[in-house]
């Protein structure tokens, strides 16, 4: 048997096999399976004299199943009623078994997969696992000299690969599969992996809730900080501003103003036209008339039992009754949700939901999804004054703090790897002022897919990520390159003066932090 390749040769070899994956075709928006947006071979070379010394990442979890038995069970209840009334078209008769197959795939999702602790709804699919495994491979291939040097120095001058996540299973598992892949391809890095203790003790003034090492909700689950786990009363506490911003955001999510904005498309004539076009391919017009005019409704009630192919796992799922279909628009949007989630579950569930969602209708419901995400998670309105993204400022600051340490000569961290959710990636893009995030709109603005170019599939597809690569020269100057979904991307436009040359993708760090108003701690 030949001797193993040295780490440097192994990493260089990765550049050959780390070609971009192909994005799935379709209008899936934030449920779009991931594909890197730039080929490794086309990245700009750093200026002469600069060497990579560090990289950091924040990534959304990979492709997953449905988070709970909701839309699927409600739509299945509607289908069963139609079947009982003999109100299904030939294509519609095939929908029910496919919904049931999707429910089974979600109920058993992750069973038999090493690293998935609790099979079921909300777990990563095989596509999601592979998205993070390949993301790690491409990080190694992008910075072969950095990781070769770090691995070489592991015994004499060890540096840490700091890894944190939100604490939610799919984010934790994304971290696990990413780092497993990293270490499989670069075993010398194994002793450097470090999961820091979770911020503690929280909630303040109450019995502390113990979080596992590696969990950081204040950075990676800040959209949903809760009094029972995260309460911060002390205004001097470094997490107070994040906690307060989280509470303000959660209040905003409940406001009538937001729901009026999100519901606006459903009141337009095209909503009824698209719903009819989708549903009349599946259900008899008289049955749809009944739903539209008689006040009929269908909810995610009932229990369903599913058993794995080997007979070793049986799960019974019971609906909550909280997801209710009361209109044709609601039924069609629920079908779109199944269509979108199925795109990332092709290994687990062979049914093609694309046949139930014509392309022109998929595009319309993609607009609905983007419209809702824009106002709920994205830039929102000028009147909302940044409430949808201010809780992500601490995450933005964490990126700067990492580079501050390098500027002071503290090289203990070789990389920082963070794993989170769309609800943090989307606000972070706004907090960074990235072009993809766009600007807020006045409440009075007439929103259409033509006038608003915000697209969930660009801002936060599954496994969406933001990476900063840091380089240093012999004079100690630090420069930074930003990758967004692995594409070289400019920081906010007002920071163009921080570029080391007018058209360069590299930014002088001292000027960059000044542009963002970041002040390094003494």
N, C-alpha and C positions, 0 to 999 in steps of 0.2 A: 504493500500500500504506500503510495507516495506521501511525503510529509504534507501537513496542512499548509495552505497559503498563508503568508504573513498578513496581518490585518490590513496594511496599506494596499497590498495587491488585491485582497478580497473586496475592499471598498471600491477600488477603481474598477473592478470587474462588474460591480453592481450597476455602473452607468450604462452598461450594455443591455441589461435586462429590465431596467426601470423605465421602460417606455410608458407614455401616458395611456391610461385605460380610455375606452370609448364611452362617452356619456350615453345613457339610455335615451332613446328617442321618445318624445311625448311631452305633455304639458303637466309636469309633476310639481313644479315650483319648489317649496322647501322640502318636499319629499323626493326630490330628484336624486337618484344615485350619483355618487361622486365621480368626477373625472378631473385630473389636474388640468389647469388652464394654460400651461406652457410646457413645452418640451425642455427637458434638462439641458439638451445640447445648445439651446438658444440663450441661456442666461449670460448676462454681461460678465466679463472677467473683472475682478477688482483692479483698481489702479496699481501700477507698479509699486512694489515696496510694502503692500498691505497683505497681511495674512489673517485667515479666519481664527478667531479666538473663542467664539461663543455662538450659540444659537438658542432661540426660544420660540415656543409654539403655544397657541391655544387652538384647540380643535373641538368641533362639535362631535358628538357620538356618531357612529356609523349608522347605516341603514338598519331600521328596526321594524318590529311589528306594530300593530295598533297598541296604544297604551292601555286599553281596557275594552271589555265587551260592551260596546255602546252603539255606534253607527251600524255595525254589522248585524247585531241582534235586532235593532229596530227595523232595518230594511228587510231582514229575513221574516219578521212578523208581518210586514206588509205583503211580502211575497206569498206567505202561507195563506193569508186571507184571500188573496187573488186566486191562488190555486184552488181553494175551497169553493170559490165562485166560478171556476172555469173561466177566469178572466185573464189568462196568460196567452201571449203569442208563442209561436214555436221557439223563438230566441228567448223569450221570457221564461219558458219552462226550464231552460238550462241555467238561468241565473241562480235559482235557489240552491241547487247542489254546489255551485261554485262558491256562494256565500258560506255555506256550511263547511266546505273544504278550507276556506280562508279562516273561519272561526277555529277549526281544528288545528290548523297550522299555527295559529296564534296561541291557542291554549297549551300546545306542546312545544312552543318555540324554545330552542336551546337544549332540548332533551338529548342527552348523549354527547353533547359538545363539551369537551374539557375546558374548564374556565367559566362556564355558566353555572352559577350556584342554584338558581331557582328557575326552572323552565316555566314559560308562560308568556302572557301578554307583556309587551314593553321591552322584551329582550332584543339584542342584536340578532339580525339574520346573518346567514353565511356571507352575504354580500357586504354587510356592515363590518363583519370581522375582517374580511379581506381588504376592505377600504383602508382600515388602520394598519394592517400588516404592510400593505404596499406603501402607505404614506411614510412609514418608518424606513423602508428600503430606499425610497427616494431621498429622504433626509440624509442618510448615510452616503448615498451616491453624489449628492450635491456638495457635500463638505468632506470629501475623503481625507484630506490632510488634517483637518481638525480632529476627526474621530480616531485617525491612525495615531496621532500624537497623544491624544488623551488616553487611548488604550495602552500605548507604549509606556507612558509615565504612571500607569495605575499603581504600580508597586512603590515607586519612589516619591511621586508628587501627586497623590490621588486628588481628583476633582469630582464633584458630584453631578449626577444626572437627576435633578430634582423633579419629582413627579407628583402632581396633585390633581384632584378631580372633585366633582360636586357632591359625591356620596351616593348619587342615584346609580342603580345597577348598571344601566347601559353606558353611563359615562365612566364608571369604575372599570367595567369590562373593556371599554375602548382603550383605556390606559393600559390595562393588562395585555391586550393583544398587540398594541403598539410596542410596548417595551419588550414583550416576548420576541417579537420579530427583530427588534433592534439587537437584542442579545444573541439571537440565533445567528445573525449575520456578522456580529462583532462580539464574540464571547469575551474578549478581554475587557469589555466594558461592564461586565456583570457585577464586580464588587463596588461599582460606583453608583449604582441605582439607590436613590434615597427618597423615602416617603416621610416628609416632615410631620411632626405632630400637628393635629388640628388646632385651630385657635380655641382657647379655653381660658377660664371656665364660663360657659354660656348655657342658659340665659342668665343674665346678671340678676342677683338678688333672689334667685330661685334655685332649686336643686339642679346641679349641673347635668347636662346631657352629654355623655361621653361619645365622642366621634372617633372613628378609626384614624390611624396615621394616614396621611395623604389626603384627607378630606379638608376642603376649604370652601364652605358655603358662602362666606362673605365675598369671595372673589368669583366663584363659579356657579352659585345658585342665588345670586343677589336679587333676582327678580321675585323670589318667593321666600324671603326670610320671614320666619314665623316667631311669634312671641314665645311659644312653648320650647323652642330650641335656640333662638338667636337673639333674644331680647337684649337691647343695649340701652341703659338709662343714663350712663355717665357721658356727658357731652365732651369730656376730655378724652374719651376712649377713641382709639384710631378707627374703630369700626362704626362709630355713632353715625357719621354722615351717610354711610352706605345703608345702615339699617333704616334711617329716617327716609332716605330716598326710595328704598324698597317699599316702605309702608305707603308713601305718596303714590307710587306707581300702582300698587294693588288697589288703592282707593280709586285711582283713575280708571282702572279696568272695570270697576263697578258703576261708573257714572252713566247717566242717561245720555249725555252728550256723545260719549264714545259709541254706545250701542246704536244711537241714531245714525252716526257716521258709517258704522259697519253694516247696518241694515239697509242703507240707502239703495244699493243696487237691486235688492229684492223687490223694491217698489216700482222699478222701471218696466216698461212693456216687454223688453227683451228677456227678462227673467222668466216670464210665463211662456214665451215662445220657445226658449231653449229647454225648459223643463218638459214641455209637451213633446218636443222633438226627441228628447232622450227617452222619455217614459212610454210614449206610444209605440215604440219599437218592442216594448216588453210587456205592457199591460193593455187590456182592452180600454178603449176610450170611456165606456160607461163606468168602469171601475175608477178611473181617474176623475171622472165627473163627481162620483160619490165622495171621493176624498176632498175635492175642491169645494163642494157645495153643501155637504151634509154635516160637516164638522167631525168626520171620522178621524181617528188618530191611531198611530202604531208606536209602541214603546219597546224598549229593550228589557222586556220582562221574560220570565221563564228560566228554566235550568237546562243546561246542555252538558252531556257527559262524553268525554273523548278519551280514547285509549291509544297508546303508542303502538306502532306496528309489531313490536316485540312483546306486547302485552304486559310490560313491566311498569308502566306509568298510566294511571287513570286520573283524569281531572274533571271535576264537575264545576261548571261556571254558572253563576246565577246573576241575571241582570238586575240593575238597580231601579229600572223604570224611569230614570231621569232624562234619558235621551228619547225625545218624542218627535215623530214625524206628523205634522199637522197640515202640510201643504205640499203641492207638487214641487215647488222650489226646494223645500227641505229634503224631499225624497231624492231629487236629482243631485243635490250637493252631498248627501250621504253616499250616494253611488260614486260620485267623484272621489270622495275620501277613500273608498275601497280601491278604486282604480289607481289612485296615486300611491297608496301604501303597498299595493301588490307589486309595483315596479321594483321594489327593493327586496322582495321575498321570492324571487323566481327559483331559487334552489329548493325552497320548502313547499311551494305551492304552484303547480304548473298551470293552473287556470289562467286564461288570458282575459282580463277584465277590459282590455282595450276594445273588444268587440261590443261591449255594452256602452261605450262612450265614444261616439263619433268625433273625429278630430276637431271639427268646428265647435262642438259643444265642450270638448276638453279644454280648448283655448278659452272659451267663455268662463268656465268654472275655475280655470287658472287665474283669470282676471279677478274673480270673486275672492279667491284665496289670497292673492297679492294685495287686493284692496284692504282686506281685513288685517293682514299682517303689517301693512304700511301704517295703519292708524293705531294698531294695538301694540306692535313691537318696534316699528321702524321710526322714521322721522316724525310722523304724525302731523299735527297742526302747529302753526306758529303760535297760536294761543295756548298750546299745552306746555310751552316753555321748557322743552327738553325732559319732561317727566318720564318719557319712555326710555331714556338712556342715561340719566344721571347716576343711577345705581351702578353703571358699568365704569364710572370714572376711576374707581379703586383698581379695577382690572387694568385699565390703561396705565395708571400710575405704577402698577406692579411691573409692567414692561420697562418703564423708565428706571425704576429702582434697581432692577437687575443690571442695567447698563451703567448706572451710577457706581455700583460696586466695582465694575471692571475699570472705570475711570480712576478709581482710587487705588487700583492695583490689587484688588481682592478678586482672585481668580478661582475661588473655591468652587464656583458653579461653572460647569462646562456647558450645561444646557438646562433649561427649565421647560417642562412639558406639562401642559394643562389640558384637562378634558371636561367639556361642558355641554351646553345645549343651545339650540337656536335662539332661545330667549336671552342668551348672553352674547352670542356672536352678532346678532342683528343690532342690538344696542351699542356694542363695541364699535362696529363699523360707523355708526352715527357719531359716537364720542370721538372717534379718530378723524372725523370729517372726510372720510373716503368718498371718492366720486361715486362708487357703486351705491352708497347709502343715500345720495341725493339730499335735497333740502326739504324741510317741512312745507306744507301747503296751508294757506289760510282756510279757515272753516268754510268760507264762502266760495272757495274754488270749485269749479266743475271738474270732477275727477273722471277721467276715462283712461282706457288702456293706451290710447294714443298720446294723451297729454302727460301721463305719469309713467315714466320709464322704469320705476322701481320694480325689480323682478326677484322673487324669492329664490329662483334657481341660480341666480348670480350672487346674491348677497349671502344666502345660507342654505346651500344644498346639504344633503346628508354628508357628514365628515368635513364640512366647511372648516377652513383653518386660516389663521394669520400667523406668519413667522417673521421674526427679525433675525437676520444674520449680522454679526458684528465682526469687523476687521480692525486691525491695529497695525501701525507702521513703527519703525524704530524710534520715531520722535514721540511716540505715545498717543498720536492722534487716533481717535476712534471714528469709524464711519459705519453707517447702518444701511442695510438693504431690507425693504419690506416686500414680502411675498403674501399675496392674498389669493387663497385657493391655488397656491403655487405659481402664481403669475406675478412677475415684477410689477410693482404698483407704487405710484407716487403717494406720499403722505398728503395731508390737506394742502390745497392750492396755495394758501398763505405761507407755506413753508418752502416754497420753491427757492427762496434765497439761501436755504440751507444745503441745497444740492452742491456737490463739490465742483460741478461744471453744469452749464445750463441744461444740457440734455441728459445728464447722468442720472442713473437710478440709485446712486449712492449718496447719502446725506452725511454731512458733518454732524456728529452727535451733539456737540456743545451748542451749535446753532439750532439744531432740531428741538432740543429740550426747551430752549429759550422761546422758540416759536409757539410751542404748546403751553407755555407758562409753567412748566415743571421746574420746581426748585429742589435740588438735591438736599437731603438731610445733612446736617453738619457731621 
